Amino acid sequence: MQSQRELVVSLSQSIFFKDIMNEKIEYFLNMSEEVFLDRGKLFSDQELRSYIFIPITGRVKSYQVNPHTGKEYTIYLFHSGDVFDIVTFIDQHEHEVLFEVAKGGLFIKISYELLDIWIKDEPQLNKNILFVLSHMLLSVEQNASDLALYDTFTRLSKLIVRHVCSKPLSSTIKTKVRLKHIDSLSHEEMAQLIGTAREVVSRHIKILKERKILEINKRKHHIVNLEALLEYCHLPHKG
């Protein structure tokens, strides 16, 4: 369990609290509610029109399901320090998107009334909300482009690279690179992120292992040949 100080330091790295002093973050946290949510919980429309949530140790996915086939597509994954649902907070409309706890854990729960007070008390939050929306829009744009333009092997390669870090990658990295967030995802969950079937992802993961690009030990994923992976996913990299 994170201490209050560790929690503040962790949240200071999130987009939502960008450029806000740690003392102010701690003050905000003392006004909010900490809740533990179990895996599989679906957020109701009423909850999403009354609160925003920040995962601390949990994870939430937003997704849609084809009512005829049951096929599921994950639109976005919210990890530690992310915030949802800002879109509903802004427009107060019901959206045809489901929000479900994909990994149980601790969450910060903030009422709309409290968030309004925060925004008045700290104008930087207005800018940060725009940063959050921009970040999510970029992710959705990338996913839409990938679905339209690339095959499943390329889409999986791009998904893996994006979970290494958000900064430009150097193909000259010689050490193993640990993947962020991917370790706890099943092949089914990866498949839902790139719009394919679990069996397809399993087959592609096997190929990456056979080609000495990806190494998996006790469900810990490491890239051992970043240059080759970058070639597969057509992403710019530095030599």
Contacts in CASP RR format, 6 or more apart in sequence:
PFRMAT RR
TARGET T0000
AUTHOR 0000-0000-0000
METHOD contacts of the structure
MODEL  1
MQSQRELVVSLSQSIFFKDIMNEKIEYFLNMSEEVFLDRGKLFSDQELRS
YIFIPITGRVKSYQVNPHTGKEYTIYLFHSGDVFDIVTFIDQHEHEVLFE
VAKGGLFIKISYELLDIWIKDEPQLNKNILFVLSHMLLSVEQNASDLALY
DTFTRLSKLIVRHVCSKPLSSTIKTKVRLKHIDSLSHEEMAQLIGTAREV
VSRHIKILKERKILEINKRKHHIVNLEALLEYCHLPHKG
1 106 0 8 1.000
2 10 0 8 1.000
2 56 0 8 1.000
2 57 0 8 1.000
2 106 0 8 1.000
4 26 0 8 1.000
4 29 0 8 1.000
7 29 0 8 1.000
7 56 0 8 1.000
8 22 0 8 1.000
8 25 0 8 1.000
8 26 0 8 1.000
8 29 0 8 1.000
9 22 0 8 1.000
10 56 0 8 1.000
10 80 0 8 1.000
10 81 0 8 1.000
11 17 0 8 1.000
11 25 0 8 1.000
11 29 0 8 1.000
11 54 0 8 1.000
11 81 0 8 1.000
12 20 0 8 1.000
12 22 0 8 1.000
12 25 0 8 1.000
13 81 0 8 1.000
14 54 0 8 1.000
14 80 0 8 1.000
14 81 0 8 1.000
14 82 0 8 1.000
14 83 0 8 1.000
15 82 0 8 1.000
15 128 0 8 1.000
15 131 0 8 1.000
15 132 0 8 1.000
15 135 0 8 1.000
16 54 0 8 1.000
16 81 0 8 1.000
16 82 0 8 1.000
16 83 0 8 1.000
16 125 0 8 1.000
16 128 0 8 1.000
16 129 0 8 1.000
16 132 0 8 1.000
17 25 0 8 1.000
17 128 0 8 1.000
18 124 0 8 1.000
18 127 0 8 1.000
18 128 0 8 1.000
18 131 0 8 1.000
19 124 0 8 1.000
19 128 0 8 1.000
20 122 0 8 1.000
20 124 0 8 1.000
20 125 0 8 1.000
20 128 0 8 1.000
24 122 0 8 1.000
28 118 0 8 1.000
28 122 0 8 1.000
29 108 0 8 1.000
31 114 0 8 1.000
31 117 0 8 1.000
31 118 0 8 1.000
32 108 0 8 1.000
32 109 0 8 1.000
32 110 0 8 1.000
32 114 0 8 1.000
33 108 0 8 1.000
33 109 0 8 1.000
33 110 0 8 1.000
34 56 0 8 1.000
34 106 0 8 1.000
34 107 0 8 1.000
34 108 0 8 1.000
34 109 0 8 1.000
35 106 0 8 1.000
35 107 0 8 1.000
35 108 0 8 1.000
35 109 0 8 1.000
36 104 0 8 1.000
36 105 0 8 1.000
36 106 0 8 1.000
36 107 0 8 1.000
37 58 0 8 1.000
37 101 0 8 1.000
37 104 0 8 1.000
37 105 0 8 1.000
37 107 0 8 1.000
38 101 0 8 1.000
38 104 0 8 1.000
38 105 0 8 1.000
39 101 0 8 1.000
39 102 0 8 1.000
39 103 0 8 1.000
39 104 0 8 1.000
40 100 0 8 1.000
40 101 0 8 1.000
40 102 0 8 1.000
40 104 0 8 1.000
41 100 0 8 1.000
41 101 0 8 1.000
41 104 0 8 1.000
42 98 0 8 1.000
42 99 0 8 1.000
42 100 0 8 1.000
43 53 0 8 1.000
43 60 0 8 1.000
43 85 0 8 1.000
43 99 0 8 1.000
43 100 0 8 1.000
45 94 0 8 1.000
48 85 0 8 1.000
48 88 0 8 1.000
48 99 0 8 1.000
49 88 0 8 1.000
49 92 0 8 1.000
49 94 0 8 1.000
49 112 0 8 1.000
50 111 0 8 1.000
50 112 0 8 1.000
51 109 0 8 1.000
51 110 0 8 1.000
51 111 0 8 1.000
51 112 0 8 1.000
52 83 0 8 1.000
52 84 0 8 1.000
52 85 0 8 1.000
52 86 0 8 1.000
52 89 0 8 1.000
52 110 0 8 1.000
52 112 0 8 1.000
52 115 0 8 1.000
53 60 0 8 1.000
53 83 0 8 1.000
53 84 0 8 1.000
53 85 0 8 1.000
53 107 0 8 1.000
53 108 0 8 1.000
53 109 0 8 1.000
53 110 0 8 1.000
54 81 0 8 1.000
54 82 0 8 1.000
54 83 0 8 1.000
54 107 0 8 1.000
54 108 0 8 1.000
54 110 0 8 1.000
55 78 0 8 1.000
55 79 0 8 1.000
55 80 0 8 1.000
55 81 0 8 1.000
55 82 0 8 1.000
55 105 0 8 1.000
55 106 0 8 1.000
55 107 0 8 1.000
56 80 0 8 1.000
56 81 0 8 1.000
56 105 0 8 1.000
56 106 0 8 1.000
56 107 0 8 1.000
56 108 0 8 1.000
57 80 0 8 1.000
57 103 0 8 1.000
57 104 0 8 1.000
57 105 0 8 1.000
57 106 0 8 1.000
58 79 0 8 1.000
58 80 0 8 1.000
58 101 0 8 1.000
58 102 0 8 1.000
58 103 0 8 1.000
58 104 0 8 1.000
58 105 0 8 1.000
58 106 0 8 1.000
58 107 0 8 1.000
59 77 0 8 1.000
59 78 0 8 1.000
59 79 0 8 1.000
59 80 0 8 1.000
59 101 0 8 1.000
59 102 0 8 1.000
59 103 0 8 1.000
59 104 0 8 1.000
59 181 0 8 1.000
59 184 0 8 1.000
60 77 0 8 1.000
60 78 0 8 1.000
60 84 0 8 1.000
60 99 0 8 1.000
60 100 0 8 1.000
60 101 0 8 1.000
60 102 0 8 1.000
61 74 0 8 1.000
61 75 0 8 1.000
61 76 0 8 1.000
61 77 0 8 1.000
61 78 0 8 1.000
61 99 0 8 1.000
61 100 0 8 1.000
61 102 0 8 1.000
61 189 0 8 1.000
61 192 0 8 1.000
62 74 0 8 1.000
62 75 0 8 1.000
62 76 0 8 1.000
62 78 0 8 1.000
62 84 0 8 1.000
62 85 0 8 1.000
62 97 0 8 1.000
62 98 0 8 1.000
62 99 0 8 1.000
63 72 0 8 1.000
63 73 0 8 1.000
63 74 0 8 1.000
63 75 0 8 1.000
63 97 0 8 1.000
63 98 0 8 1.000
63 100 0 8 1.000
63 192 0 8 1.000
64 72 0 8 1.000
64 73 0 8 1.000
64 75 0 8 1.000
64 96 0 8 1.000
64 97 0 8 1.000
64 98 0 8 1.000
65 71 0 8 1.000
65 72 0 8 1.000
65 73 0 8 1.000
65 98 0 8 1.000
66 72 0 8 1.000
72 192 0 8 1.000
73 192 0 8 1.000
73 195 0 8 1.000
74 189 0 8 1.000
74 192 0 8 1.000
74 193 0 8 1.000
75 97 0 8 1.000
75 140 0 8 1.000
75 143 0 8 1.000
76 136 0 8 1.000
76 139 0 8 1.000
76 140 0 8 1.000
77 102 0 8 1.000
77 181 0 8 1.000
77 193 0 8 1.000
78 84 0 8 1.000
79 181 0 8 1.000
82 132 0 8 1.000
83 132 0 8 1.000
84 99 0 8 1.000
85 95 0 8 1.000
85 99 0 8 1.000
86 129 0 8 1.000
86 132 0 8 1.000
86 133 0 8 1.000
86 136 0 8 1.000
87 95 0 8 1.000
87 133 0 8 1.000
88 95 0 8 1.000
89 112 0 8 1.000
89 115 0 8 1.000
90 129 0 8 1.000
102 189 0 8 1.000
103 184 0 8 1.000
110 118 0 8 1.000
118 125 0 8 1.000
119 125 0 8 1.000
119 126 0 8 1.000
142 158 0 8 1.000
142 162 0 8 1.000
143 193 0 8 1.000
146 154 0 8 1.000
146 155 0 8 1.000
146 158 0 8 1.000
146 194 0 8 1.000
147 155 0 8 1.000
147 194 0 8 1.000
147 195 0 8 1.000
150 158 0 8 1.000
150 234 0 8 1.000
152 194 0 8 1.000
152 195 0 8 1.000
152 196 0 8 1.000
152 200 0 8 1.000
152 201 0 8 1.000
152 204 0 8 1.000
153 204 0 8 1.000
153 207 0 8 1.000
153 232 0 8 1.000
154 232 0 8 1.000
154 233 0 8 1.000
154 234 0 8 1.000
155 194 0 8 1.000
155 195 0 8 1.000
155 196 0 8 1.000
156 190 0 8 1.000
156 194 0 8 1.000
156 201 0 8 1.000
156 204 0 8 1.000
156 205 0 8 1.000
157 208 0 8 1.000
157 229 0 8 1.000
157 232 0 8 1.000
157 233 0 8 1.000
158 233 0 8 1.000
158 234 0 8 1.000
158 235 0 8 1.000
159 182 0 8 1.000
159 190 0 8 1.000
159 193 0 8 1.000
159 194 0 8 1.000
160 179 0 8 1.000
160 182 0 8 1.000
160 214 0 8 1.000
160 221 0 8 1.000
160 223 0 8 1.000
160 229 0 8 1.000
160 233 0 8 1.000
161 169 0 8 1.000
161 229 0 8 1.000
161 230 0 8 1.000
161 233 0 8 1.000
161 235 0 8 1.000
163 179 0 8 1.000
163 180 0 8 1.000
163 181 0 8 1.000
163 182 0 8 1.000
164 177 0 8 1.000
164 179 0 8 1.000
164 180 0 8 1.000
164 223 0 8 1.000
165 180 0 8 1.000
168 236 0 8 1.000
168 237 0 8 1.000
168 238 0 8 1.000
169 226 0 8 1.000
169 230 0 8 1.000
169 235 0 8 1.000
169 237 0 8 1.000
169 238 0 8 1.000
170 226 0 8 1.000
170 237 0 8 1.000
170 238 0 8 1.000
170 239 0 8 1.000
171 226 0 8 1.000
171 227 0 8 1.000
171 230 0 8 1.000
171 237 0 8 1.000
171 238 0 8 1.000
171 239 0 8 1.000
172 227 0 8 1.000
172 238 0 8 1.000
172 239 0 8 1.000
173 226 0 8 1.000
176 215 0 8 1.000
176 222 0 8 1.000
176 223 0 8 1.000
176 224 0 8 1.000
177 222 0 8 1.000
177 223 0 8 1.000
177 226 0 8 1.000
178 220 0 8 1.000
178 221 0 8 1.000
178 222 0 8 1.000
179 221 0 8 1.000
179 222 0 8 1.000
179 223 0 8 1.000
182 190 0 8 1.000
182 221 0 8 1.000
183 219 0 8 1.000
183 220 0 8 1.000
183 221 0 8 1.000
184 219 0 8 1.000
185 193 0 8 1.000
186 198 0 8 1.000
187 198 0 8 1.000
187 201 0 8 1.000
187 202 0 8 1.000
187 205 0 8 1.000
188 198 0 8 1.000
188 201 0 8 1.000
190 201 0 8 1.000
191 197 0 8 1.000
191 198 0 8 1.000
191 200 0 8 1.000
191 201 0 8 1.000
194 201 0 8 1.000
205 214 0 8 1.000
205 216 0 8 1.000
208 214 0 8 1.000
208 229 0 8 1.000
209 215 0 8 1.000
209 216 0 8 1.000
211 225 0 8 1.000
211 228 0 8 1.000
212 224 0 8 1.000
212 225 0 8 1.000
213 223 0 8 1.000
213 224 0 8 1.000
213 225 0 8 1.000
213 228 0 8 1.000
213 229 0 8 1.000
213 232 0 8 1.000
214 221 0 8 1.000
214 222 0 8 1.000
214 223 0 8 1.000
214 224 0 8 1.000
214 229 0 8 1.000
215 221 0 8 1.000
215 222 0 8 1.000
215 223 0 8 1.000
215 224 0 8 1.000
216 222 0 8 1.000
223 229 0 8 1.000
226 237 0 8 1.000
227 237 0 8 1.000
230 237 0 8 1.000
END
